[in-house]
Amino acid sequence: MSEKQLVFVDMDDVLCDFSGAHRRMRGLQPDVAYPQSIAGFFETLAPISDAVDSVNELRKYYRVFVLSAPSTRNPLSYTEKRLWIESQFGYEFTKKLILSPDKSLLKGDFLIDDRSSGNGQESFAGELIHFGSQQFSDWQKVLAHLLG
């Protein structure tokens, strides 16, 4: 029996609604240039529709890790992203969280990310599934691609 393929899943705007929270915070505190620098920002992000259930479904067929670039403007993001994963997936899945500013450093079969470049996505050796693109506009389309 062959080993399961490896899927990396980005957090911000793939698992959790970074952009929506960023816009709301900019409206509430327009003088704060980087709302993501506010303590608690990452820990309280709302999940993207179908994200948690979809990742749990993928875990049945793939080795799934969360691969997220930390916010250098908020050193608490390292802890808060870890806490968010536990709140949504449970403690055991926190062992599947990788924080790296360069996603090309990791070797895997798939990377599900809302950005196609900027944190090494363009150099990722596996297949980039560009979440939010026309082809992969939501989790249902991602699941259809990966689960056939």
RODO-2510 file (C-alpha; in nm, 4 decimals, decimal comma):
residues 148
     n   res          X          Y          Z
     1     m     0,0000     0,0000     0,0000
     2     s     0,1440     0,3354    -0,0981
     3     e     0,1679     0,6296     0,1367
     4     k    -0,1064     0,8921     0,1192
     5     q    -0,0319     1,2050    -0,0801
     6     l     0,0552     1,5209     0,1124
     7     v    -0,1700     1,8286     0,1076
     8     f    -0,0730     2,1633     0,2579
     9     v    -0,3581     2,4055     0,3356
    10     d    -0,3029     2,7762     0,3895
    11     m    -0,4884     2,9456     0,6766
    12     d    -0,5617     3,3099     0,5910
    13     d    -0,8494     3,3380     0,3412
    14     v    -0,8515     2,9604     0,2871
    15     l    -0,9415     2,8275     0,6323
    16     c    -1,0251     3,1564     0,8055
    17     d    -1,1573     3,4955     0,6948
    18     f    -0,8502     3,7168     0,7235
    19     s    -0,9630     3,9748     0,4638
    20     g    -1,3075     4,0239     0,6130
    21     a    -1,1658     4,0747     0,9613
    22     h    -0,8982     4,3081     0,8231
    23     r    -1,1624     4,5256     0,6504
    24     r    -1,3824     4,5349     0,9622
    25     m    -1,0892     4,6292     1,1844
    26     r    -0,9755     4,9025     0,9425
    27     g    -1,3265     5,0489     0,9678
    28     l    -1,3253     5,0340     1,3460
    29     q    -0,9685     5,1561     1,3908
    30     p    -0,8673     5,3485     1,0765
    31     d    -0,5560     5,4849     1,2482
    32     v    -0,4083     5,1317     1,2791
    33     a    -0,2110     5,0678     0,9606
    34     y    -0,1813     4,6931     1,0209
    35     p    -0,4916     4,5565     1,1963
    36     q    -0,3311     4,2111     1,1983
    37     s    -0,0835     4,3533     1,4516
    38     i    -0,3587     4,3803     1,7152
    39     a    -0,3466     4,1106     1,9824
    40     g    -0,6241     3,8567     1,9336
    41     f    -0,6671     3,9262     1,5620
    42     f    -0,5713     3,5790     1,4351
    43     e    -0,7227     3,3781     1,7185
    44     t    -1,0713     3,5187     1,6595
    45     l    -1,0944     3,4851     1,2801
    46     a    -1,4156     3,3263     1,1516
    47     p    -1,3818     3,0022     0,9550
    48     i    -1,4375     3,0169     0,5781
    49     s    -1,7595     2,8428     0,4731
    50     d    -1,7107     2,4631     0,4474
    51     a    -1,3377     2,4884     0,5296
    52     v    -1,3286     2,2868     0,8515
    53     d    -1,5558     2,0104     0,7229
    54     s    -1,3646     1,9961     0,3938
    55     v    -1,0270     1,9628     0,5624
    56     n    -1,1662     1,6909     0,7869
    57     e    -1,2896     1,5091     0,4744
    58     l    -0,9494     1,5455     0,3056
    59     r    -0,7824     1,4002     0,6153
    60     k    -0,9527     1,0670     0,5404
    61     y    -0,7662     1,0321     0,2092
    62     y    -0,4554     1,2524     0,2363
    63     r    -0,1885     1,3520     0,4827
    64     v    -0,3014     1,7089     0,5567
    65     f    -0,0941     1,9835     0,7156
    66     v    -0,1746     2,3505     0,7623
    67     l     0,1004     2,5646     0,6100
    68     s     0,0687     2,9313     0,6962
    69     a     0,2974     3,2309     0,6700
    70     p     0,3167     3,4069     1,0067
    71     s     0,2528     3,7795     1,0339
    72     t     0,5836     3,9478     1,1047
    73     r     0,3820     4,2524     1,2166
    74     n     0,2282     4,0506     1,4984
    75     p     0,4601     3,8142     1,6853
    76     l     0,1487     3,6821     1,8617
    77     s     0,0307     3,5404     1,5283
    78     y     0,2491     3,2337     1,5878
    79     t     0,0579     3,1506     1,9047
    80     e    -0,2816     3,2707     1,7846
    81     k    -0,2720     3,0609     1,4674
    82     r    -0,1908     2,7561     1,6801
    83     l    -0,4822     2,8350     1,9144
    84     w    -0,7171     2,8832     1,6178
    85     i    -0,6273     2,5405     1,4793
    86     e    -0,6977     2,3791     1,8162
    87     s    -1,0327     2,5563     1,8512
    88     q    -1,1472     2,4383     1,5079
    89     f    -0,9845     2,0937     1,4747
    90     g    -0,8814     1,9835     1,8241
    91     y    -0,5468     1,9488     1,9950
    92     e    -0,4098     1,6575     1,7888
    93     f    -0,4282     1,8600     1,4673
    94     t    -0,2051     2,1320     1,6171
    95     k     0,0790     1,8883     1,5476
    96     k     0,0013     1,9409     1,1782
    97     l     0,0587     2,3186     1,1824
    98     i     0,3647     2,4532     1,0021
    99     l     0,4459     2,8246     1,0044
   100     s     0,6895     2,9355     0,7361
   101     p     0,7387     3,2596     0,5448
   102     d     0,8537     3,0529     0,2420
   103     k     0,6167     2,7766     0,1341
   104     s     0,8546     2,6527    -0,1352
   105     l     1,0758     2,5036     0,1381
   106     l     0,8261     2,2235     0,1936
   107     k     0,7794     1,9232    -0,0320
   108     g     0,4279     1,8001    -0,0964
   109     d     0,1811     1,6983    -0,3616
   110     f    -0,0664     1,9869    -0,3270
   111     l    -0,0756     2,3362    -0,1799
   112     i    -0,4181     2,4971    -0,1345
   113     d    -0,3539     2,8708    -0,1112
   114     d    -0,5421     3,1915    -0,1916
   115     r    -0,2261     3,3504    -0,3300
   116     s    -0,0246     3,2240    -0,6245
   117     s     0,2922     3,4072    -0,5216
   118     g     0,4485     3,6125    -0,2445
   119     n     0,5401     3,3433     0,0063
   120     g     0,7032     3,0882    -0,2213
   121     q     0,3802     2,9533    -0,3712
   122     e     0,5154     3,0127    -0,7229
   123     s     0,8100     2,7800    -0,6482
   124     f     0,6164     2,5054    -0,4690
   125     a     0,7151     2,1779    -0,6355
   126     g     0,3677     2,0178    -0,6195
   127     e     0,0363     2,1354    -0,7641
   128     l    -0,0853     2,4761    -0,6505
   129     i    -0,4617     2,4816    -0,6003
   130     h    -0,5365     2,8541    -0,6169
   131     f    -0,8256     2,8893    -0,3709
   132     g    -1,0689     3,1664    -0,4656
   133     s    -0,9735     3,1494    -0,8355
   134     q    -1,2384     3,0774    -1,0978
   135     q    -1,1344     2,7111    -1,1110
   136     f    -1,1256     2,6697    -0,7306
   137     s    -1,3706     2,9354    -0,6138
   138     d    -1,4820     2,7452    -0,3032
   139     w    -1,4204     2,4326    -0,0990
   140     q    -1,6702     2,2260    -0,2972
   141     k    -1,4625     2,2752    -0,6130
   142     v    -1,1427     2,1913    -0,4266
   143     l    -1,2956     1,8697    -0,2931
   144     a    -1,4254     1,7760    -0,6384
   145     h    -1,0714     1,8131    -0,7745
   146     l    -0,8968     1,6226    -0,4969
   147     l    -1,1573     1,3555    -0,4288
   148     g    -1,2753     1,3156    -0,7877
***
